[in-house]
Amino acid sequence: MSDQTLTETIKADVKTAMKARDKERLATLRLIQAEFKRIEVDERVEIDDTRALAVLDKMVKQRRDSAQQYTDAGRTELADKENAEIDVIQAYLPAQLGEDVLIAMSARPCTLGFSAPMTAPMACMPEAPEAAMASSIMAINSSSPSCAGR
């Protein structure tokens, strides 16, 4: 993976789309850049990759909703435009797990190396976490030269 941030990648892809004269892709990439810029100006923050992915995910959800509304209203040409924008935006999102993979993962039992329920590992602990922490603090205080005179 390269050291480029997602915003830098999108900027580079805008230049590529301009050179290729790909108007639809260029328009979508400019929409993405405009949304990033709006957030940077409104919130006075610089967009990192995590925030950029969240923004892109939100944009995809908005377009899916719009495409559904256009389809319900019989405006297939506008729904097709929204779906084309979704395709461009999704190219920058990580791949989603398929339904068959999720079903296979949920069917497999999750084991942590214990054969008993989760209460068994807790019972193995020598003492309650609060008591262990309190005894650690007392041991530190009694061995510390600055606290010895107290």
Buried (B, 14 or more C-beta within 10 A) or exposed (E): EEEEBBBEBBBEBBEEBBEEEBEEBBBBBBBBBEBBEEBBEEEEEEBEEEBBBEBBBEBBEBBEEBBEEBBEEEBEEBBEBBBBBBEBBBEBBEEEEEEEEEEEEEEEEEEEEEEEEEEEEEEEEEEEEEEEEEEEEEEEEEEEEEEEEE
